Amino acid sequence: MKVSCPCLYVWGGTHGTNYPTDMYRFDLCTKQWEYLITTGDLPCGRYIVGGSGINRYGDVFTFHFGTNVWRKVLCSGTDLSDGRYAHSAVLRDGYIYLYGGNDTVRHDDLLQLDLETKVWSRVAVHGKDCPPGRDFHAAVLRK
């Protein structure tokens, strides 16, 4: 039985002057990069949830790792039509959690996308120690 090795996928972002749409996979066992040919509803150069490039975006895309196929996800709920970029996003138990970012206003909200129903909603946050709005930050999910 072949044991699958974890891989790191890199897509989008910027080189400072352009917004690539290429995807690469790094195999953590062999320590080798591989360029991937992808198909489907390819997002323009930016991030996969929202993001910016030439414009700001509020849409969502999925990528199937087995087939290298992109699909645009039609979502409803909280309006991200003004686009949201420079935010952080993590995946947990069928939800994407998105914090902060910018759409000409620096946000301090926490949103969740239910991946089954494709509905965005705001997460009710409690307490007085919430971070102020921010962009160009990072987030990590820890058990």
C-alpha positions in Angstrom: 0.0 0.0 0.0 1.4 3.4 -1.0 1.5 6.0 1.8 0.5 9.4 0.6 2.9 12.2 1.6 1.6 15.6 2.7 1.9 18.3 0.0 2.0 22.1 0.1 0.0 23.9 -2.7 1.0 27.4 -3.7 -1.3 29.5 -5.9 -2.0 33.2 -6.6 -0.6 36.1 -4.7 1.6 38.7 -6.4 5.2 39.2 -7.5 4.6 42.9 -6.8 3.6 44.0 -10.3 1.5 41.0 -11.6 -1.0 38.5 -10.2 -0.1 34.9 -11.4 -2.6 32.1 -11.7 -0.1 29.3 -11.7 -0.2 26.5 -9.2 2.7 24.5 -7.7 2.8 21.5 -5.4 5.6 20.8 -3.0 5.9 17.2 -1.8 7.1 17.2 1.8 8.7 13.7 1.5 10.6 14.1 -1.8 11.3 17.8 -1.3 10.4 18.5 -4.9 8.2 21.1 -6.5 5.8 20.2 -9.3 4.0 22.7 -11.7 0.3 21.7 -12.0 -1.8 22.1 -15.0 -5.3 23.1 -13.8 -8.7 23.3 -15.6 -12.2 24.4 -14.9 -13.5 27.8 -13.7 -10.0 29.3 -13.2 -10.0 32.3 -10.8 -8.1 35.3 -12.1 -4.8 36.1 -10.3 -5.5 36.7 -6.6 -6.5 34.7 -3.6 -9.2 31.9 -3.5 -11.6 33.6 -1.1 -12.1 37.2 -2.1 -8.8 39.0 -2.7 -7.5 41.6 -5.1 -5.6 41.9 -8.3 -6.6 44.4 -10.9 -10.0 44.6 -9.0 -11.3 43.5 -5.6 -13.2 40.3 -5.4 -15.8 38.7 -3.0 -16.3 35.4 -4.7 -15.2 31.8 -3.7 -13.6 29.0 -5.6 -12.9 25.4 -4.8 -10.0 23.2 -6.1 -10.3 19.5 -6.4 -6.8 18.1 -5.5 -7.4 14.7 -7.2 -8.3 16.2 -10.6 -6.7 19.7 -10.5 -10.1 21.2 -11.4 -11.3 24.6 -10.3 -15.0 25.4 -9.7 -16.7 28.7 -8.8 -18.9 28.5 -5.7 -22.2 30.5 -5.8 -22.7 31.8 -2.3 -25.4 33.8 -0.5 -25.8 35.5 2.9 -23.4 38.3 4.1 -22.7 40.5 1.1 -19.0 40.5 0.0 -19.8 42.1 -3.4 -17.5 45.1 -2.6 -14.7 42.6 -2.5 -12.5 41.7 0.4 -8.7 41.5 0.3 -5.8 41.2 2.7 -7.9 39.1 5.1 -7.1 35.8 6.7 -9.1 32.6 6.2 -9.0 29.1 7.8 -10.9 25.9 7.2 -12.5 23.9 10.0 -15.3 21.3 10.0 -17.0 22.3 6.8 -16.7 26.1 7.4 -14.3 28.8 6.2 -13.7 31.5 8.8 -12.6 34.8 7.4 -11.3 37.6 9.6 -10.7 41.3 8.8 -9.3 42.5 5.6 -10.2 45.5 3.5 -12.7 46.7 0.9 -11.7 50.4 1.2 -12.5 50.0 5.0 -10.4 48.0 7.4 -12.6 45.4 8.9 -12.7 43.7 12.4 -15.5 41.2 11.6 -15.4 37.4 11.7 -17.4 35.7 8.9 -18.1 32.1 8.3 -19.0 30.3 5.1 -21.0 27.1 5.5 -19.5 24.9 2.8 -22.6 22.7 2.7 -25.2 25.4 2.3 -22.9 28.0 0.6 -24.2 30.7 3.0 -22.0 33.4 4.5 -22.9 34.8 7.9 -21.3 37.0 10.6 -20.1 35.2 13.7 -21.4 36.8 16.9 -18.3 37.7 18.9 -18.4 38.2 22.7 -16.0 39.9 25.1 -14.1 43.1 25.2 -10.7 42.0 24.0 -11.4 41.7 20.3 -8.6 42.7 18.0 -9.0 46.0 16.1 -9.6 45.8 12.4 -6.6 44.8 10.4 -5.4 43.7 7.0 -2.3 41.9 5.6 -2.2 39.6 8.6 -2.0 35.9 9.1 -4.2 33.3 11.0 -3.6 29.7 11.9 -6.1 27.2 13.3 -5.0 25.3 16.3 -6.9 22.5 18.0 
